[in-house]
Amino acid sequence: MLTLEELKKEPGLIEEINWEMTPEEAVRLYLEWGNNWARGDGYVIRSIDDYTHYFVVNCWSEPYYIYLIRRNSDEAVELAKFELPEKFQKPVCELKGVYALEGELKEWLQKELKAS
């Protein structure tokens, strides 16, 4: 599994990150196939070859981590894992759970990875 520093050296992988994908949306798209047509967003998963890369913040127990996930309809693979910076711990992990990147945390990580 990659660290943040190792991920920074993988521009091809960084380009594939879907910065708008949330954990909830990934479940809807890749695990609840029958539900996809109803949203009308035009994005339908057709096979196991369709995948996305996205980040989640795991706030179940300390230390809190950010994971880069590769998800298809068959599995979710953790590609990178690094600690959530302390300055984001209180606003992001106020409650236990798994969260999408948002706001300042998302902006910080995009800057770290030189992504937009």
N, C-alpha and C positions, 0 to 999 in steps of 0.2 A: 504494500500500500504506500502511496506517495505522501510525502510531507508537503507542506506549503512551499518550501524552497525547491523541492524536486518538481512540483507541479509547475512552478514558474519557468522551468526549462523545457516545458512541453507545449509549444505554441499551437501545434495541431490539435491537441486535446482541448486547450483553452478556447480555440475557435469553435469547437463543437458544443460548448456549454450553452444551454438554453437558460438564460438569466430570468426568464419570466415563468418558468416551470415551478410549480409548488408541489409538495408531497401529495396533497389532496388531488391535484390535477393529474399527477402521474398515476395514481391509483385509478382514477376515473378512466383515463385513456388506455392504460395497459392491462388493467385487471377487470374492468367492468365494460367489456367490449360492447355489449348490447345497449349501453347507455350513451354511446358516443354520438349517434345520429341526432339525438334530441337537441343538442346544444347548437347545431347549425354552424359550427365554427369551421367546417370544411376539413378538419384534421381527423382522419380516421386511421386507426392502426389496422393494417391488413395482414401482417404476418410477423413471425418471430424476428425477422430481419429489421423491423422498424424499432428504433431505440431513441433514447434521449439521454443527455447528461445534465444533471442539475445538482444543486447544493441543498442540503438540509442541515439544520442546527439541532443537535440532540441535547435536550435539557433535562434528561431524566435523572442524572446524577453527576456530581462534580468529580473530576473536571469535565466541563462541557466541551463538546467537540463539534466542528463543522466537518461534514462528509461530502465528498463528491461522489455521486451515485450514477452508475450506468444502468438504466432500466429498459427492459423489453417486456414482452408479455410472459416470458418464462422465468425471469429472475431479476433481482436487483443486486448489483455488484458494487461494493465500496472500492473506489479507485484511489481516493485520497482521504486523509484524516489529519486534522490539526486542531489544536486547542483554540477555543473561542477567546479572543483577546479580552482581558479583564474589563476594559472600559465598556464592552457590549454585554457583559454578563447580566447585570441588573435589568436593563431595559428589555433584553431578548428573553431571558430565562426567568422571568418573574414567576411563571407557573411551569410545572413539569410538563414535558411534551416534546414533540418534534415539530420544528417550525421552518418556514421558508425564509430565505434571505430577504430583508426589506430595509428600506431607508438608509441610514448611515452605515450600517453593517454591509449592505450590498454595495454601496458606493466605495467603501474602504477596500473590499475584496476585489472589486473590478479594478481599482487603482493598483493594488498589489500585483495583480495578474496582467496589468496593462491591457485590459479588455474594455469593451464598451457595451 
